[in-house]
């Protein structure tokens, strides 16, 4: 699943941009969580509190915290996120380039350029989702994500188990691993283990059995959530879209 944020202080424009992104994803039949932010500070707060986004579409001219300042702060937390700026003023193009902005779209050319920008962004993001860069003490290896059955916390390291029985150990936290793969196709069975939805063989009671025969006790409540994720993963792809609530902190 891709995680996308749209930030624009004009409500009508915000909803229109969200709808354009939603429609584009529907045509591609891609699954995404789209969040709409009417205030830049709300978006920054959520990111600083741990929310992850793969793609951000943002206006530049916004009150309190403009898009340029927002991008600078976001880069400190999400250095790899793709940012598309949409603005009525071309004077920002140079600064946007210096901030490694993925694409810059004048509002006057939104209709002509947005579709292409989204298509290029999604192609880049989805291509990155297919593999995982595994870094061990001896080597750097690129593996297909679909080969990963589950990943377990192992002290300060993680243990990555593949479908062919191969086991790799990487010095990385489980949380960081989840961020690196954007949790695409994976779900927590508990705080110490991520399992692949693609490799679930059976969910019975509170026990989840994987394709390699390994079983995990998830508990009844957690098993229900895993089953829902499993059904969404294998069912028709859908798009989730939500609007952030008005920031009560301002």
Phi, psi and omega in degrees: 000138175266147180244120188234138176240139175238124184237121183199130185280343176270117188302317182295321179290320179302311180296322180294319178295317178300320180293321179297316179295317180300315181296320180295317178295322179298320178294326179276348185056048177253147179269135180205154172252113182253123179244133182257130182239116177278351179226132181296325180294328177296316179297313180298319180299313181298319180294316179294337178271001174117356179292137181251139175226143177266329183218135178232127172254126185218142169287163177260316183278093180225149180290161177069297182224108184282172186299324180295314178295319179301313181298319179299319180287321180297321182300333180291334183255318181237077185295337184262357184296143176272132181239128174248120178268136175235121186209159179270353185241122182283351182296342182274355187302317182295313179298322180297323178296319181293335179270010180058045178286135184295317182207148179238121185235116174294141181300331180292343181239023184300315182299320184283328190253338186296315182302316180294319180296317179295316181299315180295319180295314181294321178298319180292315182293316183289328177295322180291334181289339188287335183232163176232132180271106183264120182248113177248178181296331185261334187201166171248123185231138177259123181238152177289131182297330182292347178279343183281123179270311176201163179227127183242147174288139182219080186066237177270000181248178171233152177248121182254119182252126181261165184295335180271006179095351179296141181233129178239148177243131182228138179279087183199148178283157179296324179298317180294322177299314180300322178293320182294328180260003181058022180057020180298113177076010180236154180215146178286128172271332169198186185293344185252005185209134173250133179241152180276127178297328181293335185256010176285125180264327183200143171235111184227118185062233178258016183249130178249121180253132182267171183295338179268007177092351179285135181245148178234138176270109185263341188087151187298313183296316181292324180298325178297317179294322179295320179298319179297316178297320179298315180294322178293321182296317184266346179277192178298134179294139180223166182245130177258137183221127181221150178253127179297142179288158180301135184288112181281352181280345182265000000 
